[in-house]
Amino acid sequence: MNTSLTTPTQKRRGSIACVGMGITLGSHLTPLSRSHIEQADVVFAALADNVTELWLQRMHPDVRSLQKYYSPGKSRMKTYREWVELMIAEVRAGKRVCAVFYGHPGIFAWSPHKVIQLARAEGYEAHMEAGVSAEDCLYADLGIDPGSLGCQHIEASQMLFYERTLDTTGHVILWQLGVLGDRSLGRFTTPRPYRELLVERLLRDYPADHQVIVYRAATLPVEATRIERVSLVDFPNVELTGQETLVLPPTGPLKRNVAMRARLDALDAVHAADLEIAASV
């Protein structure tokens, strides 16, 4: 009997862990993510800058950059599929693979989700470890508590591609301004006319003089966080690096739900009466 065959209850040799480097170099990498990096046979890296990649190389002797697969005019989806093939090939070869991504590995990142899905389908161990994301930095830097008024997070291009309903009583946060409106998946910057089109759409829900925030988290300890407040109508004039996020603060207070509050009052009265009865028994 050939006992080397993998049974449904056994995991095949080879594994992958997708981890996040966080946003700011040196301060956001968690101990568990560091452990995955140090214990891996092979490390793949998709990071925001060369400095962070050099820092990663101090932790592991075999770091393979994924950034070189990008090229102008080439569809990013083709690049991401190439990443998946590179990573899963090493898993199939029986290696412990760690893939390191900028920020959180599961946020605005197709390849980590896909390679984990593929690895698990083929019987390999696959794990995603949470990382500090740009969203986490945004809350801290701008002093926003998402539990207060709520936050609606949308990929900016969806405002142009789809009919989206905005909740202007909470914060609306538009991500990936650097590829706004890019249907080719081959651009890395957003020309001004695309930003003007976004503003035209947002003016359906916000006044022209509404103060919005252009935000970019610091990726290096020596960098300053970008927090620039401008009128919505002036947003197309703002210089962008491609890594900014647009934050639209609430336009007014929450509207009271009179009907629901009345039903809650009735429920509270019943509950209080039940407590009185229980206490008297």
ABEGO torsion letter per residue (X at the ends): XBAABBBAABBBBEBBBBBBAEABBGAABBAAAAAAAAABABBBBBBABAAAAAAAAAABABBBBAAAABBBGBBAAAAAAAAAAAAAAAAAAGBBBBBBBBEBAABGBAAAAAAAAAAAAAGBBBBBBBBBBAAAAAAAAAGBBAAAAEBBBBBAAAAAABBBBBBAABBBBBBGAAABGBAAGABABBBAAAAAAAAAAAAAABBAABBBBBBBBBABAABBBBBBBBBAAAAAABBBAGABBBBBBBABBBBBBAAAAAAAAAAAAAAAAAAAAAAAX
